[in-house]
Amino acid sequence: MLMRPDQKAIEAIVRMALMEDAPWGDITSLSLLPADARISAQLVAREKGILCGEDIFAAAMRMTGTIVIQFAVHDGEQFAKGEVLATVDGQAQTVLQAERVALNFIQRLSGIATLTAQYVAETAGTKARIVDTRKTTPGLRLLERYAVRCGGGYNHRFSLSDAVMAKDNHLAVLTRHGKGNLTDQLRSAFARLPHTTHVEVEVDHPEQIEAILAAGVDTIMLDNFTIEELRAGVQQIAGRALVEASGSVRLDRVRAISSTGVDIISVGALTHSARALDLGLDFHP
């Protein structure tokens, strides 16, 4: 069962979007359309995909007026080109005011879910999990990471406050300004953490693996390793930590990466490069 974003959080995000799009109201609809005019519409798929964003779409509609929305397809479900995903009935002025914002959200999130599902499909038969990164649209991380889950993927740490993740820049500063070898410096730092804190460290070269493992990490990230280096790294780590592959992860490489035995494949493209899905709102008299 999918963990949906909190409704209050959804409403806060949608409220900002509606204010951005109609700060003083929709003057076109208000000036042209009778206040009592009502319309019906269908949310139609122009292409196949995975749905995500029904709560966000509904919130955008309902926050502008009394609008009835019924979804025939739900978050995480597949749909075909031409399929009717939902019906909308309400006052014409309010439906038209909400239309663009509602579509922007559901197109964007469904695009992320659909792209994620494509990556996940490439890992079939392996133990690798497809996970997202912090490369999200500012202010929309909650929704975009939900979309990843709708596509069958998993979430990495949500924020900088959730876990220790020492990357190359952290290690460069630590090596230059710290005292002692890298293993001892990391051990000393980790000893100050609560026992529940997950610790991950990135390595850029195979030669770093043993020093990082000796510090007692939970996950070791092999960044921009070749397929051969990933396979050798998994064998070297031999279950002493979870192994994450990161960097240069494209759809055409995921099958090969997952076959190396890594536990996790982090993919920034899920959120920073997903194409909005083509969904339309068709109106009927």
C-alpha positions as CSV (number, residue, x, y, z in Angstrom):
1,M,0.0,0.0,0.0
2,L,1.4,3.4,-1.0
3,M,2.0,6.0,1.7
4,R,0.3,9.1,0.4
5,P,1.6,12.6,1.1
6,D,-0.1,14.4,4.0
7,Q,-3.2,16.2,2.9
8,K,-2.3,19.4,4.7
9,A,1.1,19.4,2.9
10,I,-0.6,18.9,-0.4
11,E,-3.0,21.8,0.2
12,A,-0.1,24.1,1.1
13,I,1.7,23.3,-2.1
14,V,-1.4,23.6,-4.2
15,R,-2.4,26.8,-2.6
16,M,0.9,28.4,-3.6
17,A,0.5,27.2,-7.2
18,L,-3.0,28.5,-7.4
19,M,-2.0,31.8,-6.1
20,E,0.9,32.0,-8.6
21,D,-1.4,31.2,-11.5
22,A,-4.3,33.5,-10.5
23,P,-3.2,36.0,-7.9
24,W,-6.2,38.3,-8.6
25,G,-8.5,35.6,-10.0
26,D,-9.0,34.3,-13.5
27,I,-10.2,37.4,-15.2
28,T,-10.9,35.6,-18.5
29,S,-13.4,33.2,-17.0
30,L,-14.9,35.8,-14.6
31,S,-15.5,38.3,-17.5
32,L,-16.7,35.8,-20.1
33,L,-18.6,33.1,-18.4
34,P,-21.9,33.2,-16.5
35,A,-21.4,32.5,-12.8
36,D,-24.0,29.7,-12.9
37,A,-22.5,27.9,-16.0
38,R,-21.5,24.3,-15.3
39,I,-19.3,22.0,-17.3
40,S,-18.2,18.4,-17.3
41,A,-14.8,17.2,-18.4
42,Q,-12.7,14.0,-18.7
43,L,-9.1,13.6,-17.8
44,V,-7.8,11.6,-20.8
45,A,-4.5,9.9,-21.4
46,R,-2.8,10.9,-24.7
47,E,-0.2,8.2,-24.1
48,K,0.3,5.2,-21.8
49,G,1.8,5.4,-18.4
50,I,1.6,5.1,-14.6
51,L,-0.8,7.5,-12.8
52,C,0.4,9.7,-9.9
53,G,-1.2,12.7,-8.4
54,E,-4.9,12.0,-8.0
55,D,-5.0,13.7,-4.6
56,I,-3.1,16.7,-5.9
57,F,-5.3,17.0,-8.9
58,A,-8.4,16.8,-6.8
59,A,-7.0,19.4,-4.3
60,A,-6.4,21.9,-7.1
61,M,-9.9,21.5,-8.3
62,R,-11.7,21.6,-5.0
63,M,-9.7,24.5,-3.6
64,T,-11.2,26.8,-6.3
65,G,-14.8,25.8,-5.7
66,T,-17.3,23.0,-5.4
67,I,-16.2,20.5,-8.0
68,V,-16.9,16.7,-8.1
69,I,-14.0,14.5,-9.2
70,Q,-14.2,10.8,-9.7
71,F,-11.0,8.8,-10.7
72,A,-11.3,5.6,-12.7
73,V,-7.6,4.9,-12.5
74,H,-5.7,5.4,-9.2
75,D,-2.1,6.2,-8.2
76,G,0.4,3.5,-9.1
77,E,-1.9,1.9,-11.7
78,Q,-1.1,1.6,-15.4
79,F,-3.3,3.1,-18.1
80,A,-3.4,3.0,-21.9
81,K,-3.5,5.7,-24.5
82,G,-7.0,7.1,-24.9
83,E,-8.2,5.9,-21.5
84,V,-10.4,8.1,-19.3
85,L,-8.6,8.5,-16.0
86,A,-11.2,10.7,-14.2
87,T,-14.3,12.8,-14.7
88,V,-14.8,16.4,-13.4
89,D,-18.1,18.2,-12.9
90,G,-18.5,21.7,-11.5
91,Q,-18.9,25.4,-12.0
92,A,-17.2,26.4,-15.3
93,Q,-15.3,29.4,-13.8
94,T,-13.7,27.3,-11.1
95,V,-12.9,24.3,-13.2
96,L,-11.2,26.5,-15.8
97,Q,-9.3,28.4,-13.1
98,A,-7.9,25.1,-11.7
99,E,-7.3,23.3,-15.0
100,R,-3.7,24.3,-15.7
101,V,-2.4,23.9,-12.1
102,A,-4.2,20.5,-11.7
103,L,-2.8,19.3,-15.1
104,N,0.7,20.5,-14.4
105,F,0.9,18.5,-11.2
106,I,-0.6,15.3,-12.5
107,Q,1.4,15.4,-15.7
108,R,4.7,16.0,-13.9
109,L,4.1,13.3,-11.2
110,S,2.8,10.7,-13.7
111,G,5.9,11.3,-15.8
112,I,8.1,10.6,-12.9
113,A,6.1,7.5,-12.0
114,T,6.3,6.2,-15.6
115,L,10.0,6.8,-15.9
116,T,10.7,5.1,-12.6
117,A,8.7,2.1,-13.7
118,Q,10.9,1.8,-16.8
119,Y,14.0,1.8,-14.6
120,V,12.5,-0.7,-12.2
121,A,11.6,-3.1,-15.0
122,E,15.2,-3.3,-16.0
123,T,16.2,-4.7,-12.6
124,A,13.8,-7.7,-12.8
125,G,15.4,-10.8,-11.5
126,T,18.0,-9.0,-9.5
127,K,18.1,-7.7,-5.9
128,A,18.8,-4.1,-6.9
129,R,16.4,-1.4,-5.7
130,I,15.9,1.8,-7.8
131,V,16.0,4.8,-5.5
132,D,15.7,8.5,-6.1
133,T,18.1,11.4,-5.0
134,R,17.8,14.9,-3.6
135,K,17.8,16.3,-7.2
136,T,14.2,17.3,-6.9
137,T,12.3,20.5,-7.8
138,P,12.6,22.9,-4.8
139,G,9.4,22.8,-2.8
140,L,8.1,19.7,-4.6
141,R,10.3,16.9,-3.1
142,L,7.4,15.4,-1.1
143,L,5.3,15.0,-4.2
144,E,8.1,13.9,-6.6
145,R,9.3,11.2,-4.2
146,Y,5.8,9.9,-3.8
147,A,5.7,9.7,-7.6
148,V,8.9,7.5,-7.5
149,R,7.1,5.2,-5.1
150,C,4.1,5.1,-7.4
151,G,6.4,3.8,-10.1
152,G,7.8,1.0,-8.0
153,G,10.9,2.8,-6.8
154,Y,12.2,3.6,-3.4
155,N,13.3,6.8,-1.6
156,H,16.8,7.7,-0.5
157,R,17.2,9.9,2.5
158,F,14.6,12.7,2.4
159,S,16.9,15.5,3.5
160,L,20.3,16.3,4.9
161,S,18.9,15.8,8.4
162,D,18.0,12.1,7.9
163,A,21.2,10.3,7.5
164,V,25.0,10.7,7.3
165,M,26.1,10.6,3.7
166,A,29.8,11.6,3.3
167,K,30.6,12.4,-0.3
168,D,33.8,13.3,-2.1
169,N,33.8,16.9,-1.0
170,H,33.3,15.9,2.7
171,L,36.2,13.5,2.5
172,A,38.4,16.1,0.7
173,V,37.9,18.6,3.5
174,L,38.3,15.9,6.2
175,T,41.5,14.7,4.7
176,R,43.0,18.2,4.5
177,H,42.0,19.5,7.9
178,G,41.6,16.4,10.0
179,K,44.2,14.5,12.0
180,G,45.2,10.9,11.5
181,N,44.2,8.5,8.7
182,L,40.8,8.5,7.1
183,T,39.5,5.4,8.8
184,D,40.3,6.8,12.3
185,Q,38.8,10.2,11.4
186,L,35.5,8.6,10.2
187,R,35.3,6.3,13.3
188,S,35.7,9.2,15.6
189,A,33.0,11.2,13.8
190,F,30.6,8.2,13.7
191,A,31.1,7.5,17.4
192,R,29.3,10.8,18.2
193,L,26.2,9.8,16.3
194,P,23.0,8.2,17.7
195,H,23.1,4.5,17.2
196,T,20.0,4.7,15.0
197,T,21.7,7.0,12.4
198,H,22.4,5.3,9.1
199,V,25.9,6.0,7.7
200,E,26.9,6.0,4.1
201,V,30.2,7.0,2.5
202,E,30.9,7.6,-1.2
203,V,34.1,6.3,-2.8
204,D,35.5,7.3,-6.2
205,H,38.2,4.7,-6.5
206,P,38.5,1.0,-5.6
207,E,41.5,1.7,-3.5
208,Q,39.3,3.6,-1.0
209,I,37.0,0.7,-0.2
210,E,38.9,-1.0,2.5
211,A,39.6,2.2,4.5
212,I,35.9,3.1,4.3
213,L,34.7,-0.3,5.3
214,A,37.1,-0.4,8.3
215,A,35.3,2.7,9.7
216,G,32.1,0.7,10.1
217,V,29.8,2.2,7.5
218,D,26.3,0.8,6.8
219,T,26.3,1.6,3.0
220,I,29.2,2.3,0.7
221,M,28.4,4.2,-2.5
222,L,30.5,3.3,-5.6
223,D,30.3,6.5,-7.7
224,N,30.9,6.4,-11.4
225,F,32.4,2.9,-11.4
226,T,32.6,0.9,-14.6
227,I,30.5,-2.3,-14.8
228,E,33.7,-4.3,-14.2
229,E,34.6,-2.2,-11.2
230,L,31.2,-2.5,-9.7
231,R,31.3,-6.3,-10.0
232,A,34.7,-6.4,-8.4
233,G,33.6,-3.9,-5.7
234,V,30.6,-6.1,-4.7
235,Q,32.9,-9.1,-4.4
236,Q,35.4,-7.2,-2.3
237,I,32.8,-5.7,0.0
238,A,31.3,-9.2,0.4
239,G,28.2,-8.3,2.4
240,R,30.1,-6.1,4.9
241,A,27.9,-3.2,3.9
242,L,25.1,-2.4,1.5
243,V,26.5,-1.5,-1.9
244,E,25.0,1.5,-3.8
245,A,25.8,2.3,-7.4
246,S,25.6,5.9,-8.4
247,G,26.6,8.3,-11.2
248,S,26.0,8.0,-15.0
249,V,23.0,5.8,-14.4
250,R,21.0,5.7,-17.6
251,L,18.1,3.5,-18.7
252,D,20.3,1.7,-21.2
253,R,22.8,0.8,-18.4
254,V,20.5,-0.2,-15.6
255,R,20.3,-3.9,-16.5
256,A,24.1,-4.2,-16.6
257,I,24.5,-2.3,-13.3
258,S,21.9,-4.4,-11.5
259,S,23.5,-7.6,-12.7
260,T,26.7,-6.8,-10.8
261,G,25.0,-7.6,-7.5
262,V,24.7,-4.1,-6.1
263,D,21.9,-3.6,-3.6
264,I,20.9,0.0,-4.5
265,I,21.0,2.0,-7.7
266,S,20.4,5.7,-7.2
267,V,19.1,7.7,-10.2
268,G,18.9,11.4,-10.2
269,A,17.2,11.4,-13.6
270,L,14.0,10.0,-12.0
271,T,13.2,13.5,-10.8
272,H,15.4,15.9,-12.6
273,S,14.9,14.6,-16.1
274,A,11.5,13.1,-16.2
275,R,9.2,14.3,-19.0
276,A,5.7,15.4,-18.2
277,L,3.2,12.9,-19.4
278,D,0.7,14.0,-22.0
279,L,-2.7,14.1,-20.2
280,G,-5.5,16.4,-21.2
281,L,-8.8,17.7,-19.9
282,D,-11.5,17.3,-22.5
283,F,-14.6,19.4,-21.9
284,H,-18.2,18.5,-22.8
285,P,-21.2,20.7,-23.0
